[in-house]
Amino acid sequence: MIDWAAIMPAEQEPKAAEVPGLVQVQEPEKASEAGRSREAAAVPQNLCAQVEAEQGTSYPAHPAAVLLVMAWSRLRGASPDERAALLLNLEGMPPADQVRHWHGVCLLDGLNPWRVLYLPAPQWGDDCTRCTHLTTREEVIGDDRRRYHWACRHGYLILEHGRGTERLYVAPPECHSFDRWYPSEQR
């Protein structure tokens, strides 16, 4: 058994109790080996089933909320048990409320949520508007509204950039397979 009091003084303990509305982790009671095997047969094996039975409604965890929870718990130095309790508590809130709640908690503790959720993008890219590897698909929504999807056949992410009234499709820097499309060629 780890002696947390010896490793971490009281002033440095994780402060997960300060977050409003969170589930606190309870230490399991120690039982004999025979008692554990009898209890294991009676207890549901699926942890999601336990949470669903306790709270009534279970929602999927929003990826942004999971990132915010993990960043906040890293900032506060929460234990793995506390992190698990925080992540399981996400199932009790609708996804939009999960993100809204943890956005506010991170702001209160001085952690910028937009820096946590920031995805780095390349600063430059080549034009791939007339590349033969660019495929476009059209879908009809409702009566007459159309939606277009485009993708690279080689699997590269395609970025869109507006320049004045023109729209450009920009390939990432790692793409070196540009092959110009000419309208006169039938492929």
Steps between C-alpha positions, in 0.01 A plus 500: 500500500633844410524753780382816323541714813872427503543562127278806464460751788150626585550839329577329166212252498276505192201726538236317301249569777500868402332427166122533545284199428768233463500141620747432779700180500439274797759254621373142463463300817739210542337160512621145511573314176191279538280803557640671189414208274140490630463878462645498148225266381228731633652830375448601133820448303447798268601831660273691259207291622578607858511868407181467295320324784606766751426809290221379274630666182838452335647729237812450288806693608576798275863486376559867582371447854731200545799711391399778739458255790839342437674839470333628818587184694862522380512863615359408842701178534197276544551132568396237243196412714387863502553525125290189447225643721505829309479319166217276620314806623489629142246230414242671723496824297395569140803555273446875460477542877818295548701742288333808649563379858865409451566815297390702803697286747817537293454877475453529878827314561699708250517240224410633155262249336572630150868412546409148612271443201730671249607285207814623328455568130771548240592857414526433126375259238482452125194567292326177404187650342574343160657174620379174344504332842232736636158332503170677556170346602160671500206427731151649486358619831129566527329639189777669304793576728824331394798408717846429359773284652853489364792279588841399375527151353837461673347575842653843566298758691373774271476850643278772359615859475305804386690764306273787408209342316701191404514172692823306497558139599834474676700181536712440811880536471558122500305452175734471199264321262346793312385398155332781303154436363426624147134530392572364152617163633238234568596279792 
